[in-house]
């Protein structure tokens, strides 16, 4: 290891590099470009992955929505175009018959799907807001952050059909004074008084969620709007290891059986499978990461081979010099180590420059994507991956350096001295 810190060794290395400046720069750029491509593409893919990860923090990954539509085929005496209607009993059947379903939450709403919003009033303040009738299981599928001192709908609220509500941040600001604690306060929903039991943080996703949304017990919603056992749609979460596409198919097949719909009728019940979409996104990001790895390694390898070629040329041009060194007592190991060290040095320098440029590129991408609506967050490459790429480069640089090193060692001093 002593030769690494030998001043003469480095003087010879830099002297060799300076004699082939242009070729050295071109080759170093090749290696640099390889690790730059790897970091830029991997980081970009990670940014997309992070963006969708943050989106799915507010809703279960294996979740889906199912709603009723109209039939497109006659069946058992029923005509085409029959309007379907989901019922509370359907949720019980799904929960009992399909073991892959972890949570199911029947939901009703005012303010979506053609239903007018609820009229809200408090003192001299009025407004129209989206109003949801929900079960406690909904927060297992789409977690809601409830501020200190508050809570979401619970089982007792459902059993007793209590007139309680969980309001959003915007609702709080518009109905209550800035210094007023809304918990325990009252307001009117379509002229019926409700008590606030919680305030939830704004979330852009989570199944039509929003900062102005108001949540009340499903059973209270049922009494308030006389909806009976009708359900607007189901929010469903399957277990993490379940095949979400298969679960969706089983749920729709069961609903067709319950409501006497033809098995081949694909229009009777609509659905949106968030779990399936999430898996596609993750697969796409993984594909880009794998592609960046292949392209990066191939480019790095090409650049490292170029370094080997430059060193072969350098050895050829330095034949006489190497012969003199051998004649003066330089051992084959010393000559070999110098050539290998030169190869590793060029590879490491190119790798570090590529890492720096890749990091700058990702910082620029991050800065440009801060204010866009597309889910994209913090494009980075894990440090162990970067170190791993650099280690691979050093190993390749060492291996490729063995070729010109062996060529240098094979030069006989007497032959080198004779060469003009």
Beta strands, then each sheet from edge to edge (+ up, - down):
strand 1: 63-68
strand 2: 86-87
strand 3: 101-110
strand 4: 118-122
strand 5: 125-129
strand 6: 131-134
strand 7: 164-168
strand 8: 186-189
strand 9: 192-200
strand 10: 214-217
strand 11: 230-231
strand 12: 233-238
strand 13: 269-273
sheet 1: 5+ 4- 8+ 9- 7- 10+ 6+ 3- 12+ 1- 13+
sheet 2: 2+ 11-
end
